[in-house]
Amino acid sequence: MSAHHHHHGSETHAGHGHGHQSHGHHHPLPANRHAFVLATALNTGFVAVEFFYGWLANSTALMADGGHNLSDVLGLLLAWSAVRLSKVSASERYTFGLRSSSILAALGNAMLLLLVSGAIAWEALLRWFSPEPAVGLTVMAVAGVGLVVNGFSAWLFTQGREHDLNIRGAYLHMLADALVSLGVVVGGLVMWQTGWTWVDPVMSLIIVAVIVYGTWGLLKESVQLALSAVPAHIDIQALTQHLLSMPGVVSVHDLHVWGMSTTETALTVHLVMPQGHPGDAALEVISESLQQHFRIQHSTLQVELTSIHHSCCLAH
């Protein structure tokens, strides 16, 4: 007979209430709040300017840049609302709170970027076949401002991007934008000097390629998280070895590790311990070590006395 004992990693030690507020060191968000506000304000203002001048100067590249900047603002709002939502505490229905909304936001963000890229590419191809002269100087000036705005915005997000997929999304958006603006500046310069109209659509297409390339990783990672894959920063082999190295543990089964949000990881596992239940304190030590070595904030450990494999419905 197996003694089923459910133990909750984050209950017993002080300070780790279920709001998971105490894990501040994992996602430096309060500092990023200003980044979100500032970047959103800057980009919103700039989008308006860009659309107006893109229309005046007749440049798809500028319009493309504007559209892309608009997607940025949406992306920023998505990421920011996900950050707010992941702070919502658990309810009867949503026992994990709403933290997984951050995964959906990252996914939405990636899809948004790809959609915008498609729209820009389409517009550029249309321009290719019916070229219209664009005003090089205006294009250069406006895109120059864009380069500054986006470069600065990207810099605001450099801190948090390793720990949070949403911040990485925001950072990628801004970086892509800075590149776009740079491309537009160069295109404007070339058109101004040579009068070649095809430079504008070509620049737009190159820009699209850059954006798609950058977004692919974000898309892949957010899809993996949405499918409850083991988060990228965790080596499952090492994790298994770590659990087996714990005193009294003979074997490990039903190990599941998944992302609860873009920054938090959960784990459930059955530990076979023939000498009997080691006591809450020992399990607490295991939970703590999982938090420390693998950044797993939320672990549920089940102790079993024998390894009679009651076949898990998820077993291979």
C-alpha positions in Angstrom: 0.0 0.0 0.0 1.3 3.4 -0.8 1.0 6.2 1.7 -0.2 9.2 -0.3 0.9 12.4 1.3 0.4 15.6 -0.5 2.7 18.3 0.6 2.7 21.8 -0.7 6.0 23.4 -1.4 5.2 27.0 -0.6 2.9 26.7 2.4 5.0 26.1 5.5 7.7 28.6 5.4 7.1 32.1 6.3 6.9 34.9 3.7 5.8 32.7 0.8 2.2 33.4 0.9 0.2 32.2 -2.0 0.3 35.5 -3.8 3.9 34.5 -4.7 4.7 38.2 -4.1 7.9 37.2 -2.3 9.5 36.0 -5.5 10.3 39.5 -6.5 13.9 38.6 -7.4 12.7 36.4 -10.3 11.0 39.1 -12.3 12.1 42.7 -11.7 8.8 44.1 -12.6 8.1 47.1 -10.4 11.2 48.7 -12.0 9.8 47.8 -15.4 6.5 49.5 -14.7 7.9 52.9 -15.6 9.5 51.3 -18.7 6.1 50.1 -19.8 4.4 53.5 -19.2 7.2 55.5 -20.8 7.6 53.2 -23.8 3.9 53.1 -24.4 3.5 56.9 -24.2 6.5 57.5 -26.5 5.4 55.0 -29.1 1.8 56.1 -29.2 2.8 59.7 -29.8 5.3 58.6 -32.5 2.8 56.4 -34.3 0.5 59.4 -34.9 3.4 61.5 -36.3 4.6 58.7 -38.5 1.3 57.9 -40.1 0.7 61.5 -40.8 4.1 62.0 -42.4 4.1 58.6 -44.2 0.8 59.7 -45.8 2.2 63.2 -46.6 5.5 61.9 -48.0 3.9 58.9 -49.7 6.2 56.3 -48.2 5.2 52.7 -47.5 8.4 52.3 -45.5 7.2 55.1 -43.1 3.7 53.7 -43.0 5.1 50.3 -42.4 7.2 51.6 -39.6 4.1 53.3 -38.2 2.1 50.1 -38.4 4.8 48.3 -36.7 5.0 50.8 -34.0 1.3 50.6 -33.5 1.7 46.8 -33.0 4.3 47.7 -30.5 1.9 49.7 -28.5 -0.6 46.9 -28.6 2.2 44.4 -27.7 3.2 46.6 -24.7 -0.3 46.8 -23.5 -0.7 43.1 -23.8 2.5 42.4 -21.9 1.6 45.0 -19.3 -1.9 43.6 -18.7 -0.5 40.1 -18.5 1.9 41.3 -15.8 -1.1 42.9 -13.9 -3.2 39.8 -14.4 -0.5 37.4 -13.1 -0.7 39.3 -9.8 -4.4 38.4 -9.4 -4.7 36.0 -6.6 -6.2 32.5 -6.9 -10.0 32.0 -6.7 -12.1 28.9 -6.4 -12.4 28.6 -10.1 -8.9 29.7 -11.1 -6.8 27.9 -8.6 -3.6 29.1 -10.2 -4.8 32.7 -10.3 -4.5 34.2 -13.8 -0.8 33.9 -14.1 -1.0 31.8 -17.3 -2.5 34.8 -19.1 1.1 36.0 -19.4 1.7 32.9 -21.6 -1.3 33.8 -23.8 -0.1 37.4 -24.0 3.4 36.3 -25.2 1.7 34.1 -27.8 -0.6 36.9 -28.9 2.3 39.2 -29.1 4.2 36.9 -31.4 1.2 36.4 -33.6 0.6 40.1 -33.7 4.1 40.8 -34.9 3.7 38.1 -37.6 0.4 39.6 -38.8 1.8 43.1 -39.0 4.8 41.7 -40.9 2.4 40.1 -43.4 0.5 43.4 -43.9 3.7 45.3 -44.4 5.0 42.8 -46.9 1.8 42.9 -48.9 1.8 46.7 -49.0 5.4 46.7 -50.1 4.7 44.2 -52.9 1.9 46.3 -54.2 4.2 49.3 -54.2 6.8 47.3 -56.1 4.4 46.9 -59.0 3.1 50.5 -59.0 5.9 52.6 -57.7 5.1 56.0 -56.4 7.8 58.6 -55.7 8.4 59.0 -52.0 9.8 62.2 -50.4 13.3 61.0 -49.3 14.1 63.8 -46.9 10.9 63.7 -44.9 11.2 59.9 -44.7 14.7 60.3 -43.3 13.9 62.9 -40.7 10.8 61.1 -39.3 12.5 57.7 -39.3 15.5 59.3 -37.6 13.2 60.3 -34.7 11.9 56.8 -34.7 15.4 55.3 -34.3 15.9 57.4 -31.2 12.4 56.6 -29.7 12.8 52.9 -30.3 16.4 52.6 -29.3 15.5 54.3 -26.0 12.5 52.1 -25.5 14.4 48.9 -26.1 17.1 50.1 -23.7 14.3 50.5 -21.0 13.6 46.7 -21.3 17.2 45.4 -21.3 17.0 44.4 -17.6 14.1 42.0 -17.3 14.3 40.2 -20.6 16.2 37.1 -19.5 13.5 36.2 -16.9 10.3 37.0 -18.6 9.1 36.1 -22.0 6.7 39.1 -22.1 9.5 41.5 -21.4 11.6 39.8 -24.0 8.6 40.3 -26.4 8.5 44.0 -25.6 12.3 44.2 -26.0 12.2 42.4 -29.3 9.4 44.7 -30.5 11.4 47.8 -29.7 14.7 46.4 -31.1 13.0 45.4 -34.3 11.5 48.9 -34.5 14.9 50.5 -34.1 16.2 48.4 -36.9 13.1 49.2 -39.0 13.7 52.9 -38.5 17.4 52.6 -39.3 16.4 50.8 -42.6 14.0 53.5 -43.4 16.6 56.2 -42.8 19.0 54.5 -45.1 16.3 54.0 -47.7 15.3 57.6 -47.5 18.9 58.7 -48.0 19.3 56.4 -51.1 16.0 57.6 -52.6 16.9 61.2 -52.0 20.3 60.8 -53.7 19.2 58.6 -56.6 15.5 59.0 -57.1 15.1 55.2 -57.2 11.5 54.5 -56.1 12.0 50.7 -55.6 14.2 51.3 -52.6 11.2 52.0 -50.4 9.5 48.6 -51.0 12.8 46.7 -50.9 13.6 48.3 -47.5 10.1 47.3 -46.3 10.7 43.7 -47.3 14.1 43.5 -45.6 12.5 44.9 -42.5 9.8 42.3 -42.5 12.4 39.6 -42.9 14.2 40.9 -39.8 11.0 41.1 -37.8 9.9 37.6 -38.7 13.4 36.2 -37.8 13.3 37.8 -34.4 9.7 36.8 -33.7 10.2 33.1 -34.5 11.9 32.4 -31.2 9.3 34.2 -29.2 6.5 32.3 -31.0 8.2 28.9 -30.4 8.9 29.5 -26.8 5.4 30.8 -26.0 3.8 27.8 -27.8 6.0 25.4 -25.8 4.8 27.1 -22.6 1.2 27.0 -23.7 1.6 23.2 -24.3 3.0 22.8 -20.7 6.4 21.9 -22.0 9.3 21.9 -19.4 10.5 25.5 -19.4 13.7 26.1 -21.4 15.9 26.9 -18.3 15.3 23.5 -16.7 17.4 20.4 -17.5 15.0 17.6 -16.7 17.8 15.0 -16.5 19.6 17.1 -13.9 16.4 17.6 -12.0 15.7 13.9 -11.8 19.2 13.2 -10.6 18.8 16.0 -8.0 15.6 14.4 -6.7 17.2 10.9 -6.6 20.1 12.4 -4.6 17.7 13.4 -1.8 18.0 11.3 1.4 15.6 8.3 1.4 14.5 8.7 -2.2 14.9 5.4 -4.2 13.0 6.3 -7.3 11.1 9.0 -8.9 8.0 8.8 -11.2 5.2 10.9 -12.5 7.5 13.9 -12.7 5.8 16.9 -14.4 7.3 20.4 -14.7 5.5 23.2 -16.5 5.3 27.0 -16.6 2.5 28.5 -14.6 3.3 31.8 -16.2 6.2 33.3 -18.2 8.2 33.6 -15.0 7.0 30.9 -12.6 7.4 27.1 -12.8 5.5 24.4 -11.1 6.4 20.7 -10.4 4.5 17.6 -9.3 6.3 14.3 -8.6 5.9 11.0 -6.8 8.9 10.1 -4.6 9.4 6.4 -3.6 10.8 6.4 0.0 10.7 2.8 1.4 11.8 4.0 4.9 8.6 5.8 5.3 7.5 9.4 5.2 10.5 11.6 6.1 8.3 14.3 7.8 7.2 17.7 6.6 10.6 19.4 7.4 12.4 17.1 5.0 10.0 17.7 2.2 10.3 21.4 2.9 14.1 21.1 2.4 13.4 19.4 -1.0 11.0 22.1 -2.0 13.5 24.8 -1.0 16.3 23.1 -3.0 14.1 23.0 -6.0 13.4 26.7 -5.7 17.1 27.4 -5.3 18.7 25.2 -7.9 15.9 25.1 -10.5 13.8 28.3 -9.9 10.8 26.1 -9.3 8.5 28.1 -7.1 5.6 25.8 -6.6 6.2 22.1 -6.0 3.9 19.3 -4.9 5.6 16.2 -3.6 3.9 12.9 -3.1 5.6 10.2 -1.0 5.1 6.5 -1.6 6.4 3.6 0.3 6.7 1.1 -2.5 7.3 1.5 -6.1 4.3 -0.6 -7.2 3.8 1.3 -10.4 0.2 2.1 -10.5 0.2 3.0 -14.1 -0.1 6.7 -14.5 -2.5 7.6 -17.3 0.3 9.9 -18.7 3.0 7.3 -18.6 4.8 6.6 -21.9 
